Amino acid sequence: MEKSRMVEITTIAGAIILFAVIAVSSWAVLTELEEDRPADITVKVVGQQFAWQFIYPDGTVDAVLRVKAGQTVRLEMTSRDVIHSFYINDFGVKKDVVPGRTNVLYITPLVPGKYLIQCAEFCGQGHYSMFTWLEVTP
Amino acid sequence: MTKLAARDYAVFALIVAALFVFLLVVGNFGNLLQPFSVEAIRINTLYQFIYISGSAVGALFGGALIFIVYKFREKGGK
């Protein structure tokens, strides 16, 4: 076979293999992050213009999300008005919060600290002020 | 057609390797952010893998481009 033809085939085959490996590993991680799993605590999250509300299993309502490090938290999120997006930059997670449906997000914080929770979907004039904190205690 | 000598292949390999190392150092070896949760660790590991393999491909193509531009440059007078 001609040398240039071999280089061409190797390049195409290499690209296909690389893309396949990336696709499979991305799919595996996305599936793992999305699938239902046992949680230590379930917190209901309600988004509304322009604040977040967290409802704990005992009925307590708070404006700040407070969890313990190492706890797997199941967040059941819905909206009272328009579409919002629940975004924790430090955890690399973001999920749309849509009126009329409940979207689920799992987080397992490891490091105690205070992390910013922002709305990542333009939801009105006060969108910029729609943020709160996730407090992770040891 | 210009035939490539062993030295040319060595230069090409050197350019690709240098570019690959440069991309890795610039991108902190794919460690973009410090992960604070189990999910972030999984995402970061995936990002790291994609960054390193992307850097390898980028280095290969970028290196080939640099090498070709240099090797087959207009030398003038002909």
Backbone of each chain as ProteinMPNN parsed JSONL, in Angstrom:
{"seq_chain_A": "MEKSRMVEITTIAGAIILFAVIAVSSWAVLTELEEDRPADITVKVVGQQFAWQFIYPDGTVDAVLRVKAGQTVRLEMTSRDVIHSFYINDFGVKKDVVPGRTNVLYITPLVPGKYLIQCAEFCGQGHYSMFTWLEVTP", "coords_chain_A": {"N_chain_A": [[0.837, -1.2, 0.0], [0.374, 2.28, -0.66], [2.331, 4.8, 0.955], [1.249, 7.309, 1.73], [-1.445, 6.757, 1.63], [-1.68, 4.949, 3.663], [-1.098, 6.553, 5.874], [-3.282, 8.252, 5.741], [-5.454, 6.487, 6.2], [-4.794, 5.564, 8.746], [-5.003, 7.956, 10.207], [-7.758, 8.537, 9.959], [-8.888, 6.221, 11.104], [-7.773, 6.374, 13.65], [-8.932, 8.76, 14.604], [-11.615, 8.007, 14.649], [-11.564, 5.942, 16.552], [-10.663, 7.368, 18.812], [-12.754, 9.278, 19.15], [-14.815, 7.5, 19.665], [-14.006, 6.351, 22.088], [-14.037, 8.629, 23.732], [-16.759, 9.264, 23.557], [-17.988, 6.999, 24.721], [-16.882, 6.997, 27.333], [-17.788, 9.496, 28.235], [-20.53, 9.116, 28.116], [-20.79, 7.126, 30.032], [-20.089, 8.501, 32.42], [-22.011, 10.566, 32.445], [-24.381, 9.075, 32.606], [-24.001, 7.846, 35.051], [-24.062, 10.068, 36.756], [-26.651, 10.914, 36.419], [-28.352, 8.826, 37.106], [-30.717, 7.232, 39.365], [-30.01, 6.918, 42.818], [-29.204, 5.681, 46.122], [-29.87, 8.04, 48.699], [-28.716, 10.135, 51.393], [-30.162, 12.197, 52.374], [-33.095, 13.969, 51.41], [-33.862, 16.877, 49.796], [-36.182, 19.367, 49.097], [-36.243, 21.656, 46.469], [-37.173, 24.88, 45.687], [-37.59, 27.133, 43.143], [-37.997, 30.555, 42.548], [-38.909, 33.763, 41.248], [-37.077, 36.102, 42.869], [-35.421, 34.066, 44.138], [-34.159, 31.29, 46.075], [-35.548, 28.41, 47.649], [-35.378, 26.091, 50.253], [-36.601, 23.041, 51.256], [-36.609, 20.973, 53.932], [-36.544, 17.459, 55.052], [-37.892, 17.408, 57.54], [-39.704, 19.425, 57.333], [-38.785, 21.961, 57.681], [-38.089, 25.188, 56.405], [-35.728, 26.878, 54.482], [-33.483, 29.468, 53.386], [-30.988, 28.944, 52.704], [-28.915, 26.294, 51.629], [-28.139, 23.643, 53.632], [-25.9, 21.169, 54.358], [-24.221, 18.07, 55.306], [-20.759, 17.187, 55.086], [-19.814, 14.579, 52.916], [-22.294, 13.483, 52.818], [-24.798, 12.13, 50.732], [-26.853, 13.985, 48.789], [-30.141, 14.336, 47.731], [-31.673, 16.342, 45.499], [-34.746, 17.646, 44.896], [-36.196, 19.393, 42.502], [-38.18, 22.193, 41.669], [-40.141, 24.793, 40.045], [-41.794, 27.898, 40.839], [-42.642, 29.778, 39.089], [-41.211, 30.86, 36.46], [-38.792, 29.363, 34.145], [-35.901, 28.328, 35.776], [-32.406, 27.827, 36.598], [-30.48, 25.63, 38.384], [-27.415, 26.033, 39.705], [-24.272, 25.009, 40.684], [-21.242, 26.05, 40.702], [-18.737, 25.217, 41.786], [-19.096, 22.509, 42.1], [-19.528, 21.6, 39.639], [-22.058, 21.127, 38.579], [-25.288, 21.485, 37.076], [-28.699, 22.158, 36.689], [-31.805, 22.386, 35.055], [-34.624, 24.135, 36.343], [-37.858, 23.668, 36.325], [-41.175, 24.901, 35.914], [-43.958, 22.964, 36.978], [-42.805, 20.499, 36.735], [-40.639, 17.999, 38.246], [-37.317, 18.032, 38.689], [-34.414, 16.091, 39.263], [-31.44, 16.178, 41.169], [-28.274, 15.028, 42.174], [-25.958, 15.515, 44.785], [-22.79, 15.151, 46.315], [-21.14, 16.503, 48.606], [-17.744, 16.989, 49.546], [-15.842, 18.541, 50.783], [-15.835, 20.652, 53.539], [-17.355, 23.88, 53.651], [-18.338, 27.012, 52.086], [-20.376, 27.41, 49.406], [-21.219, 28.878, 46.301], [-24.496, 29.166, 45.037], [-26.157, 29.573, 42.076], [-28.606, 31.087, 39.896], [-28.806, 29.984, 36.66], [-30.188, 30.565, 34.44], [-31.607, 32.983, 32.485], [-34.039, 34.755, 34.114], [-35.588, 36.95, 34.485], [-35.838, 40.468, 35.427], [-34.54, 40.592, 37.888], [-32.704, 38.587, 37.867], [-29.915, 38.539, 38.22], [-29.684, 38.733, 40.949], [-30.452, 36.382, 41.982], [-29.264, 34.296, 43.848], [-27.773, 32.036, 46.219], [-26.452, 30.249, 49.081], [-24.55, 27.269, 49.546], [-24.013, 25.521, 52.34], [-21.603, 23.572, 53.66], [-21.053, 21.433, 56.226], [-18.717, 19.933, 58.578]], "CA_chain_A": [[0.0, 0.0, 0.0], [1.12, 3.537, -0.713], [2.579, 5.34, 2.29], [0.308, 8.39, 2.026], [-2.752, 6.107, 1.848], [-1.608, 4.347, 5.001], [-1.196, 7.662, 6.832], [-4.672, 8.717, 5.675], [-6.316, 5.496, 6.861], [-4.442, 5.581, 10.174], [-5.575, 9.179, 10.782], [-9.22, 8.38, 10.054], [-9.173, 5.175, 12.088], [-7.393, 6.911, 14.967], [-9.953, 9.73, 15.004], [-12.845, 7.266, 14.978], [-11.345, 5.25, 17.834], [-10.598, 8.379, 19.872], [-14.107, 9.8, 19.371], [-15.612, 6.437, 20.273], [-13.593, 6.24, 23.49], [-14.553, 9.821, 24.418], [-18.223, 9.143, 23.629], [-18.354, 5.956, 25.683], [-16.549, 7.416, 28.701], [-18.691, 10.597, 28.588], [-21.843, 8.524, 28.345], [-20.729, 6.416, 31.32], [-20.109, 9.48, 33.514], [-23.324, 11.242, 32.448], [-25.373, 8.117, 33.107], [-23.752, 7.668, 36.486], [-24.497, 11.267, 37.471], [-28.096, 11.108, 36.26], [-29.185, 7.713, 37.557], [-31.192, 7.238, 40.753], [-29.162, 6.174, 43.753], [-29.626, 5.954, 47.498], [-29.412, 9.334, 49.212], [-28.804, 10.27, 52.847], [-31.184, 13.199, 52.671], [-33.771, 14.54, 50.231], [-34.263, 18.268, 50.025], [-36.968, 19.938, 47.981], [-35.748, 22.982, 46.089], [-38.168, 25.641, 44.938], [-37.06, 28.363, 42.562], [-39.006, 31.569, 42.206], [-38.277, 35.062, 40.995], [-35.716, 35.8, 42.486], [-34.844, 33.448, 45.336], [-34.236, 29.832, 46.207], [-36.115, 27.969, 48.908], [-35.034, 24.682, 50.484], [-37.523, 22.425, 52.22], [-35.951, 19.767, 54.47], [-37.512, 16.382, 55.334], [-38.719, 17.7, 58.728], [-40.612, 20.525, 57.022], [-38.108, 23.256, 57.839], [-37.836, 25.913, 55.155], [-34.543, 27.725, 54.646], [-33.034, 30.121, 52.156], [-29.621, 28.448, 52.466], [-28.868, 24.83, 51.628], [-27.163, 23.205, 54.625], [-25.708, 19.713, 54.355], [-22.972, 17.616, 55.921], [-19.766, 16.644, 54.146], [-19.888, 13.129, 52.743], [-23.692, 13.097, 52.659], [-25.359, 12.215, 49.387], [-28.076, 14.787, 48.882], [-31.028, 14.285, 46.559], [-32.384, 17.617, 45.388], [-35.925, 17.565, 44.025], [-36.314, 20.812, 42.188], [-39.268, 22.683, 40.812], [-40.218, 26.257, 40.014], [-43.143, 28.433, 41.055], [-43.038, 30.718, 38.047], [-40.589, 30.66, 35.141], [-37.697, 28.396, 34.162], [-34.636, 28.73, 36.386], [-31.402, 26.775, 36.487], [-29.765, 25.477, 39.648], [-26.021, 25.888, 39.268], [-23.197, 25.105, 41.685], [-20.021, 26.065, 39.899], [-17.654, 24.439, 42.412], [-19.397, 21.077, 41.997], [-19.645, 21.28, 38.208], [-23.396, 20.623, 38.244], [-26.302, 22.474, 36.705], [-29.93, 21.475, 36.265], [-32.922, 23.303, 34.858], [-35.711, 24.063, 37.315], [-38.957, 23.967, 35.403], [-42.487, 24.842, 36.561], [-44.813, 21.838, 36.581], [-42.117, 19.203, 36.762], [-39.619, 17.881, 39.282], [-36.025, 17.526, 38.216], [-33.623, 15.589, 40.394], [-29.979, 16.343, 41.077], [-27.572, 14.473, 43.335], [-24.631, 16.064, 45.083], [-22.116, 14.569, 47.48], [-20.026, 17.397, 48.943], [-16.667, 16.334, 50.297], [-15.021, 19.51, 51.523], [-16.645, 21.666, 54.228], [-17.15, 25.239, 53.151], [-19.509, 27.753, 51.627], [-20.324, 27.415, 47.946], [-22.239, 29.725, 45.672], [-25.535, 28.574, 44.181], [-26.667, 30.655, 41.236], [-29.549, 30.765, 38.833], [-28.034, 30.075, 35.422], [-31.109, 30.758, 33.315], [-32.156, 34.331, 32.63], [-35.414, 34.536, 34.579], [-36.273, 38.225, 34.699], [-34.965, 41.603, 35.716], [-33.749, 40.377, 39.106], [-31.946, 37.331, 37.698], [-28.563, 38.683, 38.781], [-29.705, 38.646, 42.417], [-30.969, 35.076, 42.384], [-28.205, 33.38, 44.294], [-27.749, 31.719, 47.643], [-25.226, 29.52, 49.436], [-24.569, 25.884, 50.037], [-23.105, 25.428, 53.48], [-21.234, 22.18, 53.944], [-20.435, 21.351, 57.559], [-17.986, 18.659, 58.74]], "C_chain_A": [[0.874, 1.252, 0.0], [1.212, 4.149, 0.688], [1.547, 6.407, 2.679], [-1.095, 7.844, 2.317], [-2.798, 5.509, 3.25], [-1.768, 5.411, 6.081], [-2.638, 8.149, 6.91], [-5.601, 7.779, 6.445], [-6.06, 5.488, 8.374], [-5.06, 6.795, 10.864], [-7.076, 9.025, 10.987], [-9.58, 7.358, 11.128], [-8.874, 5.665, 13.505], [-8.436, 7.875, 15.49], [-11.238, 9.018, 15.419], [-12.702, 6.574, 16.339], [-11.364, 6.246, 18.993], [-11.988, 8.928, 20.189], [-14.991, 8.761, 20.055], [-15.291, 6.311, 21.76], [-14.134, 7.422, 24.303], [-16.069, 9.715, 24.598], [-18.638, 8.148, 24.704], [-18.059, 6.41, 27.116], [-17.435, 8.576, 29.154], [-20.079, 10.061, 28.924], [-21.873, 7.835, 29.709], [-20.825, 7.397, 32.49], [-21.477, 10.168, 33.597], [-24.406, 10.331, 33.006], [-25.24, 7.955, 34.606], [-24.273, 8.866, 37.289], [-26.017, 11.418, 37.461], [-28.93, 10.027, 36.942], [-29.558, 7.83, 39.038], [-30.266, 6.419, 41.626], [-29.601, 6.502, 45.172], [-29.041, 7.273, 47.99], [-29.569, 9.369, 50.728], [-29.903, 11.246, 53.238], [-31.801, 13.702, 51.36], [-34.257, 15.94, 50.587], [-35.045, 18.751, 48.808], [-36.465, 21.361, 47.717], [-36.82, 23.683, 45.259], [-37.522, 26.928, 44.433], [-38.207, 29.311, 42.263], [-38.3, 32.888, 42.007], [-38.175, 35.839, 42.323], [-34.986, 35.233, 43.707], [-34.98, 31.93, 45.272], [-34.804, 29.504, 47.584], [-35.815, 26.474, 49.054], [-35.936, 24.119, 51.574], [-36.935, 21.075, 52.652], [-36.994, 18.706, 54.834], [-38.398, 16.657, 56.548], [-39.655, 18.893, 58.514], [-40.003, 21.911, 57.163], [-37.854, 23.886, 56.47], [-36.673, 26.882, 55.392], [-34.169, 28.35, 53.302], [-31.619, 29.688, 51.783], [-29.665, 26.925, 52.522], [-27.756, 24.382, 52.572], [-27.091, 21.678, 54.628], [-24.389, 19.362, 55.036], [-22.041, 17.043, 54.855], [-19.89, 15.122, 54.085], [-21.304, 12.611, 52.562], [-24.094, 13.166, 51.188], [-26.721, 12.891, 49.493], [-28.859, 14.669, 47.58], [-31.826, 15.583, 46.542], [-33.536, 17.448, 44.405], [-36.363, 18.996, 43.729], [-37.505, 21.128, 41.3], [-39.327, 24.205, 40.9], [-41.661, 26.72, 40.227], [-43.594, 29.33, 39.907], [-42.424, 30.386, 36.682], [-39.465, 29.616, 35.244], [-36.456, 29.028, 34.801], [-33.618, 27.616, 36.123], [-30.548, 26.778, 37.755], [-28.306, 25.132, 39.34], [-25.06, 26.052, 40.447], [-21.883, 24.951, 40.933], [-18.938, 25.155, 40.469], [-17.87, 22.927, 42.293], [-19.554, 20.637, 40.54], [-21.01, 20.762, 37.814], [-24.372, 21.765, 37.978], [-27.539, 21.712, 36.237], [-31.04, 22.499, 36.121], [-34.002, 23.058, 35.908], [-36.952, 24.586, 36.601], [-40.302, 23.908, 36.133], [-43.283, 23.638, 36.055], [-44.107, 20.508, 36.509], [-41.022, 19.204, 37.825], [-38.366, 17.268, 38.675], [-35.167, 17.154, 39.414], [-32.129, 15.763, 40.127], [-29.35, 15.778, 42.349], [-26.254, 15.2, 43.526], [-24.081, 15.365, 46.317], [-20.916, 15.446, 47.82], [-18.984, 16.679, 49.789], [-15.933, 17.304, 51.217], [-15.928, 20.542, 52.209], [-16.328, 23.063, 53.716], [-18.456, 25.856, 52.694], [-19.41, 27.901, 50.11], [-21.5, 28.195, 47.362], [-23.215, 28.897, 44.824], [-26.139, 29.723, 43.38], [-27.781, 30.159, 40.334], [-28.788, 30.992, 37.513], [-28.933, 30.204, 34.2], [-31.741, 32.128, 33.49], [-33.649, 34.238, 32.938], [-36.166, 35.832, 34.852], [-35.285, 39.304, 35.091], [-34.07, 41.383, 36.936], [-32.899, 39.118, 39.051], [-30.571, 37.387, 38.372], [-28.549, 38.47, 40.292], [-30.201, 37.29, 42.91], [-29.82, 34.112, 42.692], [-28.355, 33.12, 45.788], [-26.491, 30.881, 47.912], [-25.519, 28.077, 49.816], [-23.534, 25.818, 51.146], [-22.84, 23.976, 53.812], [-20.477, 22.16, 55.28], [-19.735, 19.997, 57.718], [-18.861, 17.55, 59.353]], "O_chain_A": [[1.959, 1.277, 0.58], [0.291, 4.027, 1.496], [1.038, 6.415, 3.8], [-1.832, 8.392, 3.137], [-3.822, 5.56, 3.93], [-2.472, 5.209, 7.07], [-3.156, 8.424, 7.993], [-6.428, 8.224, 7.241], [-6.994, 5.415, 9.172], [-5.581, 6.682, 11.974], [-7.603, 9.343, 12.053], [-10.461, 7.594, 11.955], [-9.633, 5.401, 14.438], [-8.794, 7.833, 16.667], [-11.868, 9.38, 16.413], [-13.612, 6.619, 17.167], [-11.995, 6.005, 20.021], [-12.363, 9.033, 21.357], [-15.809, 9.094, 20.913], [-16.192, 6.18, 22.589], [-14.627, 7.245, 25.417], [-16.597, 10.038, 25.662], [-19.534, 8.423, 25.502], [-18.887, 6.23, 28.008], [-17.8, 8.646, 30.327], [-20.714, 10.494, 29.884], [-22.852, 7.942, 30.448], [-21.561, 7.151, 33.445], [-22.032, 10.331, 34.684], [-25.251, 10.768, 33.787], [-26.23, 7.929, 35.337], [-24.85, 8.7, 38.363], [-26.597, 11.984, 38.388], [-30.078, 10.27, 37.315], [-28.841, 8.427, 39.841], [-29.795, 5.355, 41.225], [-30.294, 7.495, 45.396], [-27.878, 7.587, 47.736], [-30.45, 8.711, 51.281], [-30.501, 11.128, 54.308], [-31.117, 13.84, 50.346], [-34.975, 16.136, 51.568], [-34.633, 18.572, 47.662], [-36.291, 22.155, 48.642], [-37.306, 23.148, 44.262], [-36.976, 27.71, 45.213], [-39.261, 28.898, 41.779], [-37.212, 33.105, 42.541], [-39.227, 36.203, 42.848], [-34.058, 35.847, 44.233], [-35.792, 31.379, 44.529], [-34.571, 30.224, 48.555], [-35.975, 25.698, 48.112], [-36.017, 24.663, 52.676], [-36.786, 20.16, 51.841], [-38.185, 19.008, 54.917], [-39.538, 16.193, 56.592], [-40.331, 19.316, 59.452], [-40.626, 22.913, 56.81], [-37.462, 23.214, 55.516], [-36.65, 27.61, 56.384], [-34.497, 27.828, 52.236], [-31.114, 30.011, 50.708], [-30.361, 26.342, 53.353], [-26.584, 24.69, 52.355], [-28.085, 20.993, 54.869], [-23.558, 20.229, 55.306], [-22.489, 16.486, 53.853], [-20.055, 14.468, 55.114], [-21.508, 11.453, 52.2], [-23.776, 14.128, 50.488], [-27.615, 12.421, 50.196], [-28.328, 14.87, 46.488], [-32.569, 15.874, 47.479], [-33.326, 17.147, 43.23], [-36.84, 19.709, 44.611], [-37.792, 20.433, 40.326], [-38.649, 24.82, 41.722], [-42.613, 26.037, 39.851], [-44.784, 29.611, 39.763], [-43.045, 29.715, 35.858], [-39.228, 29.059, 36.315], [-36.024, 30.114, 34.414], [-33.935, 26.6, 35.505], [-29.974, 27.798, 38.137], [-28.009, 24.074, 38.785], [-25.037, 27.087, 41.113], [-21.479, 23.843, 40.579], [-18.294, 24.41, 39.729], [-16.914, 22.156, 42.379], [-19.693, 19.449, 40.251], [-21.133, 20.036, 36.827], [-24.289, 22.843, 38.568], [-27.437, 20.743, 35.485], [-31.196, 23.379, 36.968], [-34.257, 21.921, 36.307], [-37.075, 25.777, 36.316], [-40.549, 22.97, 36.891], [-43.281, 23.334, 34.862], [-44.74, 19.485, 36.248], [-40.542, 20.256, 38.246], [-38.372, 16.129, 38.21], [-35.195, 17.823, 40.447], [-31.636, 15.529, 39.024], [-29.832, 16.019, 43.456], [-25.527, 15.469, 42.569], [-24.821, 15.033, 47.243], [-19.801, 15.171, 47.378], [-19.319, 15.859, 50.643], [-15.465, 16.927, 52.292], [-16.702, 21.227, 51.54], [-15.183, 23.381, 53.392], [-19.534, 25.295, 52.889], [-18.442, 28.468, 49.604], [-22.617, 28.159, 47.878], [-22.815, 28.058, 44.017], [-26.578, 30.724, 43.948], [-27.885, 28.966, 40.046], [-28.207, 32.054, 37.291], [-28.5, 29.982, 33.069], [-32.344, 32.408, 34.526], [-34.427, 33.715, 32.14], [-37.27, 35.804, 35.396], [-34.071, 39.097, 35.092], [-32.968, 41.928, 37.007], [-32.429, 38.638, 40.082], [-30.127, 36.426, 39.001], [-27.529, 38.073, 40.856], [-30.352, 37.077, 44.113], [-29.472, 33.244, 41.892], [-28.983, 33.892, 46.513], [-25.587, 30.814, 47.079], [-26.585, 27.738, 50.331], [-22.342, 26.03, 50.923], [-23.748, 23.24, 54.199], [-19.423, 22.777, 55.434], [-20.115, 19.023, 57.068], [-18.39, 16.43, 59.549]]}, "seq_chain_B": "MTKLAARDYAVFALIVAALFVFLLVVGNFGNLLQPFSVEAIRINTLYQFIYISGSAVGALFGGALIFIVYKFREKGGK", "coords_chain_B": {"N_chain_B": [[9.275, 15.107, -6.169], [9.866, 15.819, -2.764], [11.776, 13.759, -0.72], [11.486, 12.499, 2.559], [13.923, 12.527, 5.076], [15.459, 10.519, 7.688], [16.162, 12.266, 9.667], [14.331, 14.328, 9.318], [11.965, 13.119, 10.154], [12.586, 12.794, 12.813], [12.794, 15.461, 13.635], [10.147, 16.257, 13.211], [8.83, 14.607, 15.081], [9.916, 15.653, 17.396], [8.924, 18.285, 17.379], [6.18, 17.768, 17.621], [6.143, 16.506, 20.127], [7.09, 18.605, 21.745], [5.071, 20.48, 21.416], [2.939, 19.091, 22.485], [3.686, 18.798, 25.183], [3.747, 21.513, 25.831], [1.001, 22.199, 25.542], [-0.069, 20.612, 27.565], [1.105, 21.686, 29.864], [0.202, 24.349, 29.779], [-2.546, 23.895, 30.105], [-2.602, 22.903, 32.649], [-2.336, 20.12, 32.887], [-4.877, 19.219, 32.481], [-6.208, 19.583, 34.838], [-8.527, 21.442, 35.723], [-10.236, 22.733, 37.659], [-10.409, 22.739, 41.254], [-11.796, 19.88, 42.597], [-14.766, 19.63, 44.574], [-16.645, 17.828, 45.241], [-18.019, 14.478, 45.007], [-19.168, 14.074, 42.515], [-17.979, 16.11, 41.075], [-15.367, 15.201, 41.018], [-15.582, 12.968, 39.342], [-16.379, 14.249, 36.986], [-14.198, 15.909, 36.543], [-12.163, 14.031, 36.141], [-12.974, 12.902, 33.762], [-12.842, 15.189, 32.158], [-10.112, 15.647, 32.266], [-9.074, 13.416, 30.92], [-10.174, 13.867, 28.37], [-9.006, 16.303, 27.796], [-6.256, 15.664, 27.718], [-6.153, 13.739, 25.643], [-7.178, 15.314, 23.593], [-5.194, 17.238, 23.475], [-3.099, 15.686, 22.543], [-3.97, 15.05, 19.946], [-4.219, 17.644, 18.934], [-1.559, 18.466, 19.115], [-0.385, 16.761, 17.316], [-1.564, 17.511, 14.835], [-1.049, 20.29, 14.814], [1.713, 20.231, 15.049], [2.385, 18.908, 12.694], [1.596, 20.837, 10.881], [3.32, 22.999, 11.489], [5.772, 21.784, 10.939], [5.49, 21.169, 8.198], [5.166, 23.715, 7.081], [7.676, 24.774, 7.62], [9.477, 22.91, 6.468], [8.782, 22.736, 3.74], [9.069, 25.295, 2.798], [9.252, 28.323, 0.801], [12.208, 28.715, -0.835], [13.4, 30.492, -2.448], [14.887, 32.015, -5.401], [14.486, 30.05, -7.32]], "CA_chain_B": [[8.734, 15.13, -4.803], [10.922, 15.759, -1.754], [11.73, 12.6, 0.181], [11.838, 12.862, 3.927], [15.012, 11.731, 5.651], [15.234, 10.12, 9.088], [16.304, 13.479, 10.476], [13.058, 15.056, 9.213], [11.001, 12.449, 11.037], [13.008, 13.102, 14.187], [12.407, 16.865, 13.878], [8.684, 16.249, 13.31], [8.487, 14.008, 16.382], [10.338, 16.605, 18.424], [7.951, 19.4, 17.362], [4.915, 17.255, 18.179], [6.351, 16.289, 21.566], [7.207, 19.915, 22.394], [3.736, 21.091, 21.393], [2.122, 18.306, 23.418], [4.1, 19.208, 26.535], [3.297, 22.9, 25.988], [-0.452, 22.196, 25.765], [-0.33, 20.026, 28.885], [1.519, 22.642, 30.906], [-0.739, 25.485, 29.713], [-3.835, 23.446, 30.636], [-2.387, 22.288, 33.969], [-2.53, 18.673, 32.701], [-6.318, 18.916, 32.504], [-6.793, 19.844, 36.157], [-9.052, 22.79, 35.564], [-10.708, 23.27, 38.939], [-10.282, 21.803, 42.374], [-13.112, 19.29, 42.809], [-15.237, 19.668, 45.966], [-17.678, 16.811, 45.472], [-17.787, 13.202, 44.316], [-19.556, 14.279, 41.109], [-16.949, 16.964, 40.453], [-14.179, 14.365, 40.785], [-15.858, 12.166, 38.141], [-16.39, 15.172, 35.837], [-12.819, 16.361, 36.327], [-11.394, 12.916, 35.583], [-13.374, 12.83, 32.347], [-12.285, 16.373, 31.493], [-8.661, 15.441, 32.175], [-8.849, 12.451, 29.843], [-10.49, 14.515, 27.092], [-8.001, 17.356, 27.561], [-4.97, 15.059, 27.339], [-6.256, 13.158, 24.294], [-7.328, 16.45, 22.67], [-3.862, 17.85, 23.331], [-2.305, 14.796, 21.683], [-4.432, 15.256, 18.559], [-3.844, 19.018, 18.573], [-0.106, 18.512, 18.946], [-0.078, 16.034, 16.075], [-1.942, 18.327, 13.682], [-0.297, 21.547, 14.891], [3.109, 19.888, 14.784], [2.493, 18.625, 11.255], [1.47, 22.125, 10.191], [4.575, 23.747, 11.687], [6.823, 21.062, 10.222], [5.296, 21.315, 6.746], [5.436, 25.122, 6.734], [9.131, 24.981, 7.651], [10.185, 21.997, 5.557], [8.483, 23.011, 2.332], [8.987, 26.745, 2.627], [9.835, 28.893, -0.411], [13.61, 29.028, -0.544], [13.792, 31.611, -3.299], [15.921, 31.833, -6.408], [14.207, 28.99, -8.293]], "C_chain_B": [[9.876, 14.977, -3.791], [10.729, 14.543, -0.852], [12.137, 13.043, 1.571], [12.928, 11.93, 4.444], [14.663, 11.391, 7.105], [15.291, 11.329, 10.015], [15.001, 14.299, 10.473], [11.999, 14.451, 10.142], [11.306, 12.761, 12.503], [12.596, 14.53, 14.568], [10.893, 16.958, 14.068], [8.244, 15.717, 14.676], [8.806, 14.968, 17.527], [9.356, 17.781, 18.529], [6.638, 18.959, 18.006], [5.038, 17.082, 19.69], [6.394, 17.623, 22.314], [5.842, 20.588, 22.494], [2.814, 20.4, 22.401], [2.43, 18.716, 24.855], [3.616, 20.632, 26.821], [1.8, 22.953, 26.314], [-0.8, 21.639, 27.146], [-0.007, 21.008, 30.003], [0.549, 23.828, 30.958], [-2.089, 25.112, 30.347], [-3.729, 22.753, 31.971], [-2.709, 20.785, 33.945], [-4.01, 18.279, 32.815], [-6.966, 19.106, 33.86], [-7.298, 21.285, 36.186], [-9.428, 23.421, 36.898], [-10.478, 22.246, 40.033], [-11.662, 21.197, 42.646], [-13.505, 19.264, 44.292], [-16.304, 18.623, 46.25], [-17.335, 15.556, 44.678], [-18.083, 13.365, 42.819], [-18.491, 15.089, 40.374], [-15.678, 16.166, 40.158], [-14.359, 13.552, 39.5], [-15.781, 13.052, 36.881], [-14.961, 15.61, 35.51], [-11.942, 15.272, 35.7], [-11.69, 12.778, 34.087], [-12.775, 13.991, 31.559], [-10.784, 16.194, 31.248], [-8.322, 14.502, 31.008], [-9.069, 13.11, 28.475], [-9.446, 15.588, 26.772], [-6.685, 16.752, 27.064], [-5.055, 14.453, 25.93], [-6.436, 14.25, 23.242], [-6.001, 17.137, 22.419], [-2.981, 17.009, 22.405], [-2.682, 15.001, 20.214], [-4.021, 16.646, 18.069], [-2.366, 19.14, 18.287], [0.298, 17.859, 17.626], [-0.377, 16.905, 14.848], [-1.163, 19.646, 13.651], [1.163, 21.336, 14.54], [3.345, 19.629, 13.304], [2.457, 19.922, 10.454], [2.781, 22.918, 10.276], [5.699, 23.118, 10.861], [6.719, 21.286, 8.713], [5.617, 22.738, 6.284], [6.946, 25.369, 6.677], [9.838, 24.177, 6.562], [9.991, 22.376, 4.081], [8.327, 24.507, 2.06], [9.627, 27.162, 1.288], [11.268, 29.307, -0.111], [14.159, 30.137, -1.433], [14.819, 31.228, -4.354], [15.629, 30.763, -7.432], [12.923, 29.283, -9.045]], "O_chain_B": [[10.741, 14.115, -3.945], [9.652, 14.332, -0.295], [13.034, 13.871, 1.731], [12.863, 10.713, 4.272], [13.699, 11.911, 7.668], [14.57, 11.407, 11.009], [14.621, 14.884, 11.487], [11.25, 15.161, 10.812], [10.404, 12.962, 13.316], [12.115, 14.775, 15.674], [10.413, 17.647, 14.968], [7.392, 16.308, 15.338], [8.055, 15.074, 18.497], [9.004, 18.212, 19.627], [6.06, 19.675, 18.823], [4.141, 17.468, 20.44], [5.806, 17.756, 23.387], [5.5, 21.185, 23.515], [2.016, 21.048, 23.078], [1.517, 18.953, 25.646], [3.134, 20.923, 27.916], [1.38, 23.654, 27.235], [-1.711, 22.132, 27.812], [-0.761, 21.139, 30.967], [0.131, 24.256, 32.034], [-2.697, 25.925, 31.043], [-4.668, 22.078, 32.393], [-3.292, 20.258, 34.893], [-4.342, 17.156, 33.194], [-8.152, 18.821, 34.023], [-6.6, 22.206, 36.609], [-8.981, 24.522, 37.22], [-10.368, 21.047, 39.775], [-12.61, 21.939, 42.903], [-12.694, 18.924, 45.154], [-16.813, 18.538, 47.367], [-16.476, 15.574, 43.796], [-17.346, 12.862, 41.97], [-18.147, 14.807, 39.226], [-14.993, 16.424, 39.168], [-13.446, 13.447, 38.681], [-15.207, 12.666, 35.863], [-14.571, 15.672, 34.344], [-11.097, 15.548, 34.848], [-10.794, 12.568, 33.269], [-12.27, 13.815, 30.451], [-10.261, 16.534, 30.187], [-7.411, 14.764, 30.223], [-8.273, 12.941, 27.552], [-9.053, 15.758, 25.618], [-6.076, 17.253, 26.119], [-4.145, 14.63, 25.121], [-5.915, 14.137, 22.133], [-5.71, 17.565, 21.303], [-2.221, 17.54, 21.595], [-1.811, 15.113, 19.351], [-3.542, 16.808, 16.947], [-1.954, 19.821, 17.348], [1.191, 18.331, 16.922], [0.448, 17.02, 13.941], [-0.678, 20.066, 12.601], [1.774, 22.139, 13.836], [4.346, 20.057, 12.729], [3.188, 20.085, 9.478], [3.279, 23.435, 9.276], [6.464, 23.806, 10.186], [7.715, 21.553, 8.04], [6.248, 22.945, 5.247], [7.435, 26.081, 5.8], [10.684, 24.697, 5.834], [10.932, 22.334, 3.288], [7.549, 24.919, 1.199], [10.441, 26.43, 0.725], [11.514, 30.144, 0.756], [15.251, 30.653, -1.196], [15.531, 30.235, -4.21], [16.433, 30.562, -8.343], [12.522, 28.502, -9.908]]}, "name": "protein", "num_of_chains": 2, "seq": "MEKSRMVEITTIAGAIILFAVIAVSSWAVLTELEEDRPADITVKVVGQQFAWQFIYPDGTVDAVLRVKAGQTVRLEMTSRDVIHSFYINDFGVKKDVVPGRTNVLYITPLVPGKYLIQCAEFCGQGHYSMFTWLEVTPMTKLAARDYAVFALIVAALFVFLLVVGNFGNLLQPFSVEAIRINTLYQFIYISGSAVGALFGGALIFIVYKFREKGGK"}
